[in-house]
Amino acid sequence: MNRKLLFRWIKVILLIYALAGIAFYYLQDKIFFHPEKLDGDYAFTFKQPFRELNLSYNQESNINIVQFLPVDSFSPKGVVLYFHGNKRNIERYAQYSPEFTKHGYEVWMIDYPGYGKSTGVFSEQRLYDWGLEFYKLARAKYAPDSIVIYGKSLGTGPATQLASIRDCRYLILETPFFDFRSTSRHYLPFYPLDRMIPYNFPNWQWLANVEAPVVIFHGTDDGVIRYSNSKRLKPLLKSGWEFVTVEGGSHNNLFDYPQVTQKIDSLLSR
C-alpha cells in the first residue's frame, strides 16, 4: 500500500469516527433511555391492589407514583421505594411488586420525567431531586428503619444517591453499574465519554456515604451492564454488606433464581 492510499484510508477512518461520534452525541438519550409515555387519563389495570398518586413538582413537571399494597394494607411493615430501569414505565416493573408485598411491605414505584405519566425534563439532577421528594413522602408515614430503597439498573443511580443522604433499613441494588460512563465505555472505548455524556451516576462515590446495610445482585451473563463493571464495587463494600453473584443470570431474569428471592425473603421477613 503506497503512502497516498494509506493517507486516504486514514482520512476515511477519521471521518467515520467523527461522524459516528457526532451522531452518538446527539442521539445518546435515545440510545440510553427508552421511555414509554402514557396519557394523563390512562387507567392502570394491575392485578394487585394499588393506589396512584400524581404530585405537582413545578409548573412543567408532574411526578407519577404507583403504590402497590400488601393484602393486609391496614398494618404494613414498611415500604420499598423502587427505582426502576431505563425502559418503558412502571407497567414493565409492576410484576416484581409481589416479591415485596407478600412480606407485608408496600411497594412504591416512581416514573422518571418523560416515563409513563410523569412529565418534565429528564436529567441526572432531576432524578436525585425527585428521589428526595419520594423519600419525604415515605417519611410522612414510615420511620427510616421501615424504609427499603431498591434500585434496578438505571435506578441504582438515584437509589444509591438517596441512601447516601437519607437513612433507610436496607439499600438493595439489582444489576448496578460502577458509574454510568464506565459501563458506556465498554461499548464505545475509543471516545472521550467523560466529555460527551452528561450523565454519570457515580454509584462508587455515593456508596461511601451509605450507612444502611447494602445488598447487591448481579448476574455473570448480564449483557447490558457487564458483571465486570459491577464487580468493581466489591472493594468498596463495608463489613456486613453483600455482593451476590448469580451464575448465569442476565439483566432481567434475576428473580428466576432462588438465591435472589430467598435472600430478599430473608431480609424482609426479619
HELIX and SHEET records of a PDB file:
HELIX    1   1 ARG A    3  PHE A   32  1                                  30    
HELIX    2   2 ILE A   90  TYR A   93  1                                   4    
HELIX    3   3 ALA A   94  TYR A   96  5                                   3    
HELIX    4   4 PRO A   98  THR A  101  1                                   4    
HELIX    5   5 GLU A  124  ARG A  139  1                                  16    
HELIX    6   6 PRO A  144  SER A  146  5                                   3    
HELIX    7   7 SER A  153  GLY A  155  5                                   3    
HELIX    8   8 THR A  156  ILE A  165  1                                  10    
HELIX    9   9 PHE A  180  ARG A  185  1                                   6    
HELIX   10  10 LEU A  193  MET A  196  1                                   4    
HELIX   11  11 ASN A  203  LEU A  207  1                                   5    
HELIX   12  12 TYR A  227  LYS A  231  1                                   5    
HELIX   13  13 LYS A  234  LEU A  236  5                                   3    
HELIX   14  14 LEU A  254  ASP A  256  5                                   3    
HELIX   15  15 PRO A  258  LEU A  268  1                                  11    
SHEET    1   A 2 HIS A  34  PRO A  35  0                                        
SHEET    2   A 2 LYS A  87  ARG A  88  1                                        
SHEET    1   B 8 PHE A  50  SER A  56  0                                        
SHEET    2   B 8 ASN A  62  PHE A  68 -1                                        
SHEET    3   B 8 TYR A 105  ILE A 110 -1                                        
SHEET    4   B 8 GLY A  78  PHE A  83  1                                        
SHEET    5   B 8 ILE A 147  LYS A 152  1                                        
SHEET    6   B 8 TYR A 170  GLU A 174  1                                        
SHEET    7   B 8 VAL A 214  GLY A 219  1                                        
SHEET    8   B 8 GLU A 242  VAL A 246  1                                        
END                                                                             
